[in-house]
Amino acid sequence: MKPRDNKRRPSATPGFKVLEHDARVGKETPPWPLPAPDDDGVAAAEAAEWARLWSLLQAEEWERMRCEPTVALYVRVFVKASMTGGDPKLLNEFRQLDSKIGISPRAMLDLRWETDDAPEPEGFEVEIVTGERVFVPSKS
């Protein structure tokens, strides 16, 4: 998709849901819905990934659609696949869950989700440097 500045109409693409950057500001991460694993290392990795995912723009839609168990399954498969060295069965399950919850850009497109324009960071300045390019001959 084109950046919003390059579009003829800067509004949302017709038929797409715009995910806003500030939609989850101040909201808490939902409780983990699955039974805790026996391994403390796995539990810590799942908790970290769970918190990270719920800070994403897509989380607002997951909450609206009550997808907490599906997102938790995604987290569990992601952590297991990361720890087992990429079991092909887990990687296939991982890709399928990704397409269901819209993590990748392709999955977001399939779900007809797009993001709003990200706010400019405070105190961020861009320095534009102009001038002639210096030609440096290669050593042949």
N, CA, C and O of each residue as an XYZ file, in Angstrom:
560
protein
N       0.834     -1.181      0.000
C       0.000      0.000      0.000
C       0.877      1.242      0.000
O       1.981      1.247      0.544
N       0.376      2.261     -0.603
C       1.117      3.523     -0.668
C       1.063      4.233      0.677
O       0.097      4.086      1.425
N       2.120      5.014      0.987
C       2.019      5.880      2.169
C       0.857      6.859      1.976
O       0.554      7.274      0.857
N       0.225      7.211      3.071
C      -0.965      8.062      2.991
C      -0.691      9.379      2.267
O      -1.584      9.902      1.602
N       0.534      9.934      2.379
C       0.865     11.198      1.699
C       0.854     11.056      0.184
O       0.635     12.040     -0.522
N       1.086      9.855     -0.328
C       1.140      9.637     -1.773
C      -0.209      9.250     -2.379
O      -0.324      9.114     -3.597
N      -1.208      9.077     -1.557
C      -2.524      8.681     -2.063
C      -3.283      9.886     -2.598
O      -3.065     11.021     -2.175
N      -4.172      9.612     -3.528
C      -5.029     10.695     -4.039
C      -5.955     11.203     -2.949
O      -6.166     12.405     -2.790
N      -6.508     10.240     -2.195
C      -7.364     10.598     -1.061
C      -6.647     10.180      0.211
O      -6.391      8.991      0.400
N      -6.312     11.125      1.095
C      -5.552     10.770      2.297
C      -6.370     10.036      3.355
O      -5.826      9.670      4.397
N      -7.655      9.812      3.120
C      -8.474      9.106      4.103
C      -8.215      7.608      3.988
O      -7.395      7.166      3.183
N      -8.916      6.847      4.791
C      -8.749      5.395      4.796
C      -9.121      4.804      3.437
O      -9.961      5.340      2.715
N      -8.480      3.696      3.115
C      -8.825      2.969      1.905
C     -10.250      2.456      2.061
O     -10.575      1.884      3.101
N     -11.115      2.641      1.056
C     -12.501      2.168      1.187
C     -12.562      0.686      1.544
O     -11.910     -0.146      0.913
N     -13.343      0.374      2.551
C     -13.514     -1.003      2.990
C     -12.473     -1.482      3.990
O     -12.551     -2.621      4.451
N     -11.500     -0.642      4.337
C     -10.460     -1.025      5.285
C     -10.750     -0.425      6.655
O     -11.324      0.659      6.761
N     -10.349     -1.135      7.692
C     -10.439     -0.667      9.072
C      -9.114      0.012      9.417
O      -8.052     -0.590      9.257
N      -9.167      1.243      9.884
C      -7.954      1.970     10.259
C      -7.637      1.667     11.724
O      -8.459      1.903     12.610
N      -6.436      1.141     11.966
C      -5.969      0.867     13.320
C      -5.191      2.088     13.801
O      -4.180      2.465     13.208
N      -5.664      2.691     14.860
C      -5.076      3.939     15.332
C      -3.931      3.691     16.310
O      -3.987      2.778     17.134
N      -2.895      4.517     16.204
C      -1.705      4.353     17.029
C      -1.979      4.553     18.517
O      -1.315      3.938     19.351
N      -2.929      5.387     18.855
C      -3.160      5.680     20.266
C      -4.363      4.934     20.846
O      -4.822      5.272     21.937
N      -4.877      3.937     20.146
C      -6.095      3.248     20.592
C      -5.898      2.486     21.898
O      -6.842      2.372     22.679
N      -4.713      1.967     22.157
C      -4.494      1.158     23.361
C      -3.716      1.898     24.446
O      -3.327      1.295     25.446
N      -3.487      3.185     24.261
C      -2.751      3.950     25.268
C      -3.523      3.915     26.583
O      -4.709      4.243     26.633
N      -2.830      3.513     27.642
C      -3.446      3.465     28.969
C      -4.244      2.207     29.249
O      -4.745      2.042     30.361
N      -4.379      1.317     28.282
C      -5.136      0.073     28.499
C      -4.204     -1.010     29.018
O      -3.019     -1.047     28.685
N      -4.755     -1.879     29.829
C      -3.973     -2.957     30.428
C      -3.938     -4.170     29.507
O      -4.829     -4.376     28.683
N      -2.901     -4.951     29.666
C      -2.789     -6.218     28.950
C      -3.783     -7.191     29.573
O      -3.836     -7.317     30.797
N      -4.573     -7.882     28.751
C      -5.533     -8.836     29.322
C      -4.820     -9.982     30.050
O      -3.651    -10.256     29.778
N      -5.507    -10.640     30.957
C      -4.875    -11.777     31.645
C      -4.627    -12.931     30.667
O      -5.364    -13.109     29.698
N      -3.589    -13.699     30.938
C      -3.228    -14.853     30.120
C      -4.339    -15.908     30.236
O      -4.641    -16.343     31.347
N      -4.955    -16.333     29.119
C      -6.111    -17.229     29.197
C      -5.799    -18.724     29.211
O      -6.701    -19.526     29.449
N      -4.562    -19.119     28.967
C      -4.219    -20.543     28.896
C      -3.567    -21.009     30.189
O      -3.068    -20.193     30.964
N      -3.570    -22.321     30.427
C      -2.854    -22.825     31.609
C      -1.360    -22.504     31.499
O      -0.788    -22.524     30.410
N      -0.751    -22.211     32.631
C       0.672    -21.871     32.635
C       1.502    -23.117     32.343
O       1.171    -24.203     32.820
N       2.583    -22.973     31.560
C       3.455    -24.123     31.301
C       4.265    -24.487     32.546
O       4.427    -23.668     33.451
N       4.772    -25.721     32.583
C       5.548    -26.181     33.740
C       6.912    -25.510     33.829
O       7.424    -25.290     34.927
N       7.496    -25.189     32.701
C       8.839    -24.601     32.649
C       8.755    -23.095     32.895
O       8.026    -22.390     32.197
N       9.505    -22.600     33.893
C       9.487    -21.167     34.214
C      10.073    -20.321     33.092
O       9.634    -19.190     32.881
N      11.055    -20.847     32.370
C      11.648    -20.116     31.253
C      10.646    -19.904     30.133
O      10.586    -18.833     29.528
N       9.854    -20.946     29.865
C       8.817    -20.848     28.840
C       7.737    -19.868     29.292
O       7.257    -19.062     28.495
N       7.356    -19.935     30.561
C       6.332    -19.030     31.091
C       6.782    -17.572     30.988
O       5.988    -16.697     30.644
N       8.053    -17.316     31.286
C       8.569    -15.943     31.199
C       8.602    -15.464     29.751
O       8.269    -14.313     29.470
N       9.001    -16.342     28.830
C       9.033    -15.977     27.410
C       7.620    -15.708     26.894
O       7.405    -14.776     26.119
N       6.655    -16.529     27.327
C       5.267    -16.302     26.918
C       4.733    -14.993     27.470
O       4.042    -14.257     26.766
N       5.045    -14.698     28.715
C       4.573    -13.444     29.328
C       5.147    -12.229     28.599
O       4.439    -11.248     28.373
N       6.421    -12.293     28.235
C       7.048    -11.169     27.534
C       6.436    -10.973     26.150
O       6.154     -9.845     25.748
N       6.232    -12.065     25.426
C       5.650    -11.959     24.081
C       4.185    -11.524     24.154
O       3.727    -10.759     23.306
N       3.456    -11.998     25.146
C       2.056    -11.617     25.353
C       1.956    -10.101     25.570
O       1.113     -9.434     24.970
N       2.817     -9.573     26.426
C       2.807     -8.125     26.693
C       3.183     -7.348     25.432
O       2.574     -6.318     25.141
N       4.176     -7.823     24.680
C       4.603     -7.129     23.464
C       3.479     -7.093     22.431
O       3.230     -6.055     21.818
N       2.802     -8.221     22.239
C       1.733     -8.268     21.236
C       0.577     -7.340     21.597
O      -0.023     -6.721     20.718
N       0.264     -7.244     22.885
C      -0.862     -6.394     23.286
C      -0.520     -4.909     23.253
O      -1.370     -4.073     23.560
N       0.708     -4.574     22.885
C       1.059     -3.165     22.674
C       0.950     -2.791     21.189
O       1.127     -1.627     20.832
N       0.664     -3.760     20.336
C       0.544     -3.509     18.900
C      -0.801     -2.868     18.555
O      -1.751     -2.933     19.336
N      -0.864     -2.257     17.389
C      -2.107     -1.629     16.924
C      -3.233     -2.644     16.755
O      -4.396     -2.332     17.010
N      -2.887     -3.863     16.324
C      -3.885     -4.896     16.068
C      -4.632     -5.307     17.343
O      -5.740     -5.838     17.270
N      -4.031     -5.064     18.496
C      -4.623     -5.502     19.761
C      -6.001     -4.904     20.005
O      -6.837     -5.528     20.659
N      -6.245     -3.723     19.498
C      -7.567     -3.109     19.677
C      -8.643     -3.962     19.005
O      -9.732     -4.144     19.550
N      -8.333     -4.476     17.833
C      -9.289     -5.350     17.132
C      -9.402     -6.704     17.822
O     -10.497     -7.260     17.907
N      -8.289     -7.243     18.316
C      -8.357     -8.520     19.032
C      -9.269     -8.404     20.241
O     -10.059     -9.303     20.528
N      -9.150     -7.290     20.944
C      -9.978     -7.083     22.130
C     -11.451     -6.957     21.732
O     -12.329     -7.533     22.374
N     -11.702     -6.207     20.681
C     -13.085     -6.021     20.212
C     -13.709     -7.360     19.806
O     -14.885     -7.605     20.072
N     -12.920     -8.221     19.162
C     -13.421     -9.509     18.674
C     -13.255    -10.638     19.694
O     -13.606    -11.785     19.420
N     -12.718    -10.307     20.868
C     -12.494    -11.279     21.943
C     -11.614    -12.453     21.478
O     -11.976    -13.621     21.621
N     -10.460    -12.103     20.923
C      -9.522    -13.092     20.363
C      -8.397    -13.473     21.323
O      -7.378    -14.005     20.882
N      -8.550    -13.220     22.600
C      -7.473    -13.490     23.540
C      -6.955    -14.931     23.460
O      -5.739    -15.125     23.447
N      -7.829    -15.956     23.406
C      -7.309    -17.330     23.311
C      -6.505    -17.590     22.035
O      -5.506    -18.308     22.068
N      -6.930    -17.017     20.925
C      -6.205    -17.213     19.661
C      -4.846    -16.538     19.718
O      -3.855    -17.100     19.252
N      -4.787    -15.345     20.281
C      -3.506    -14.647     20.417
C      -2.604    -15.421     21.374
O      -1.396    -15.501     21.151
N      -3.169    -15.987     22.429
C      -2.380    -16.783     23.374
C      -1.823    -18.037     22.688
O      -0.675    -18.413     22.928
N      -2.620    -18.679     21.844
C      -2.115    -19.835     21.087
C      -0.974    -19.425     20.171
O       0.012    -20.149     20.036
N      -1.107    -18.263     19.543
C      -0.034    -17.728     18.696
C       1.244    -17.568     19.521
O       2.324    -17.963     19.082
N       1.116    -16.991     20.710
C       2.269    -16.785     21.589
C       2.885    -18.131     21.968
O       4.103    -18.297     21.903
N       2.052    -19.085     22.360
C       2.568    -20.398     22.778
C       3.307    -21.084     21.635
O       4.389    -21.635     21.840
N       2.736    -21.056     20.434
C       3.381    -21.683     19.277
C       4.664    -20.938     18.925
O       5.675    -21.563     18.607
N       4.631    -19.604     18.979
C       5.819    -18.799     18.689
C       6.960    -19.152     19.634
O       8.092    -19.360     19.196
N       6.666    -19.218     20.917
C       7.710    -19.518     21.911
C       8.234    -20.938     21.714
O       9.445    -21.154     21.747
N       7.346    -21.904     21.511
C       7.798    -23.286     21.308
C       8.628    -23.413     20.034
O       9.660    -24.086     20.030
N       8.190    -22.778     18.966
C       8.936    -22.848     17.708
C      10.302    -22.188     17.862
O      11.278    -22.644     17.266
N      10.380    -21.138     18.640
C      11.657    -20.461     18.864
C      12.619    -21.322     19.660
O      13.830    -21.272     19.447
N      12.080    -22.108     20.574
C      12.926    -22.907     21.452
C      13.300    -24.264     20.863
O      14.300    -24.852     21.274
N      12.533    -24.764     19.929
C      12.820    -26.090     19.386
C      13.651    -26.042     18.120
O      13.938    -27.085     17.532
N      14.038    -24.868     17.695
C      14.833    -24.774     16.484
C      14.009    -24.822     15.214
O      14.542    -25.116     14.144
N      12.733    -24.542     15.309
C      11.904    -24.439     14.115
C      11.309    -25.742     13.629
O      11.481    -26.097     12.463
N      10.619    -26.458     14.484
C       9.901    -27.670     14.079
C       8.938    -27.310     12.948
O       8.115    -26.411     13.122
N       9.012    -27.982     11.794
C       8.158    -27.629     10.649
C       6.660    -27.624     10.964
O       5.918    -26.803     10.424
N       6.219    -28.518     11.818
C       4.792    -28.544     12.175
C       4.407    -27.274     12.934
O       3.347    -26.693     12.700
N       5.291    -26.855     13.848
C       5.007    -25.634     14.609
C       5.079    -24.400     13.711
O       4.284    -23.472     13.862
N       6.019    -24.392     12.789
C       6.140    -23.239     11.893
C       4.901    -23.102     11.007
O       4.454    -21.987     10.736
N       4.350    -24.216     10.559
C       3.123    -24.178      9.765
C       1.959    -23.642     10.605
O       1.187    -22.802     10.141
N       1.841    -24.126     11.824
C       0.788    -23.634     12.730
C       0.969    -22.140     13.010
O       0.001    -21.381     13.059
N       2.214    -21.741     13.191
C       2.554    -20.342     13.441
C       2.079    -19.455     12.289
O       1.462    -18.415     12.519
N       2.366    -19.865     11.050
C       1.942    -19.081      9.881
C       0.418    -18.994      9.788
O      -0.134    -17.949      9.444
N      -0.250    -20.102     10.099
C      -1.713    -20.087     10.038
C      -2.303    -19.142     11.077
O      -3.238    -18.397     10.781
N      -1.762    -19.168     12.291
C      -2.262    -18.266     13.328
C      -1.952    -16.813     12.993
O      -2.757    -15.925     13.275
N      -0.788    -16.564     12.392
C      -0.433    -15.208     11.975
C      -1.478    -14.650     11.022
O      -1.881    -13.493     11.142
N      -1.913    -15.467     10.081
C      -2.901    -14.984      9.110
C      -4.261    -14.729      9.764
O      -5.050    -13.930      9.260
N      -4.531    -15.391     10.863
C      -5.813    -15.199     11.559
C      -5.843    -13.926     12.401
O      -6.889    -13.291     12.535
N      -4.682    -13.553     12.974
C      -4.697    -12.406     13.891
C      -4.016    -11.164     13.329
O      -3.967    -10.136     14.005
N      -3.494    -11.235     12.121
C      -3.015    -10.035     11.448
C      -1.707     -9.458     11.948
O      -1.580     -8.239     12.069
N      -0.736    -10.299     12.241
C       0.548     -9.789     12.705
C       1.382     -9.250     11.549
O       1.904     -8.138     11.629
N       1.511    -10.019     10.486
C       2.358     -9.607      9.357
C       1.623     -8.600      8.467
O       0.394     -8.533      8.487
N       2.374     -7.822      7.692
C       1.723     -6.880      6.771
C       0.774     -7.579      5.796
O      -0.286     -7.041      5.477
N       1.142     -8.771      5.319
C       0.270     -9.506      4.395
C      -1.037     -9.902      5.093
O      -2.116     -9.785      4.512
N      -0.935    -10.366      6.326
C      -2.137    -10.757      7.075
C      -3.024     -9.538      7.346
O      -4.250     -9.643      7.306
N      -2.409     -8.384      7.623
C      -3.197     -7.170      7.823
C      -3.943     -6.797      6.547
O      -5.103     -6.388      6.595
N      -3.279     -6.940      5.419
C      -3.921     -6.647      4.136
C      -5.087     -7.594      3.896
O      -6.154     -7.165      3.458
N      -4.893     -8.882      4.179
C      -5.964     -9.871      4.012
C      -7.162     -9.562      4.906
O      -8.308     -9.776      4.509
N      -6.899     -9.061      6.108
C      -7.975     -8.700      7.041
C      -8.556     -7.318      6.757
O      -9.519     -6.898      7.399
N      -7.962     -6.613      5.788
C      -8.388     -5.274      5.393
C      -8.210     -4.286      6.546
O      -9.094     -3.485      6.854
N      -7.028     -4.374      7.175
C      -6.642     -3.454      8.231
C      -5.496     -2.600      7.709
O      -4.611     -3.097      7.013
N      -5.512     -1.323      8.044
C      -4.379     -0.450      7.763
C      -4.178      0.464      8.953
O      -5.079      0.640      9.773
N      -2.997      1.043      9.045
C      -2.683      1.891     10.183
C      -2.884      3.355      9.829
O      -2.804      3.746      8.665
N      -3.144      4.149     10.846
C      -3.194      5.596     10.629
C      -1.756      6.103     10.551
O      -0.811      5.330     10.709
N      -1.597      7.382     10.310
C      -0.256      7.950     10.255
C       0.327      7.991     11.663
O      -0.321      8.448     12.604
N       1.533      7.518     11.788
C       2.204      7.532     13.092
C       2.501      8.974     13.493
O       2.910      9.775     12.652
N       2.303      9.311     14.757
C       2.631     10.675     15.189
C       4.139     10.891     15.149
O       4.919      9.968     15.384
N       4.530     12.111     14.853
C       5.954     12.447     14.835
C       6.482     12.430     16.265
O       5.841     12.965     17.169
N       7.638     11.825     16.472
C       8.219     11.820     17.825
C       8.564     13.239     18.270
O       8.947     14.079     17.456
N       8.425     13.494     19.558
C       8.746     14.807     20.118
C      10.233     15.081     19.983
O      11.057     14.202     20.238
N      10.579     16.295     19.585
C      11.969     16.699     19.505
C      12.738     16.051     18.364
O      13.968     16.093     18.341
N      12.036     15.464     17.435
C      12.684     14.786     16.322
C      12.848     15.767     15.176
O      11.873     16.346     14.696
N      14.071     15.949     14.747
C      14.340     16.861     13.647
C      15.099     16.124     12.552
O      15.959     15.286     12.826
N      14.771     16.444     11.332
C      15.461     15.855     10.192
C      16.344     16.912      9.574
O      15.878     18.000      9.237
N      17.608     16.601      9.425
C      18.535     17.530      8.801
C      18.716     17.110      7.355
O      19.140     15.989      7.074
N      18.394     18.007      6.444
C      18.532     17.721      5.024
C      19.844     18.312      4.548
O      20.075     19.518      4.633
N      20.680     17.450      4.054
C      21.993     17.874      3.589
C      21.961     17.909      2.072
O      21.600     16.925      1.426
N      22.337     19.040      1.511
C      22.395     19.162      0.060
C      23.812     19.539     -0.331
O      24.607     19.972      0.503
N      24.102     19.377     -1.552
C      25.430     19.729     -2.026
C      25.854     18.764     -3.108
O      25.121     17.850     -3.485
N      27.049     18.991     -3.591
C      27.555     18.146     -4.658
C      28.080     16.842     -4.098
O      28.638     16.782     -3.002
N      27.883     15.815     -4.876
C      28.455     14.530     -4.538
C      29.895     14.511     -4.988
O      30.206     14.897     -6.115
N      30.735     14.083     -4.154
C      32.145     14.027     -4.483
C      32.422     12.679     -5.154
O      32.061     11.623     -4.636
N      33.065     12.743     -6.307
C      33.412     11.517     -7.006
C      34.731     10.989     -6.486
O      35.739     11.696     -6.476
N      34.716      9.761     -6.061
C      35.941      9.118     -5.572
C      36.229      7.957     -6.515
O      35.493      6.970     -6.545
N      37.311      8.085     -7.288
C      37.608      7.003     -8.229
C      37.992      5.724     -7.497
O      38.620      5.764     -6.438
N      37.614      4.606     -8.067
C      37.937      3.330     -7.459
C      39.388      2.981     -7.743
O      39.972      3.436     -8.726
N      39.959      2.166     -6.867
C      41.333      1.722     -7.059
C      41.317      0.528     -7.996
O      40.836     -0.544     -7.628
N      41.828      0.700     -9.178
C      41.827     -0.415    -10.126
C      43.197     -1.007    -10.273
O      43.381     -1.958    -11.033
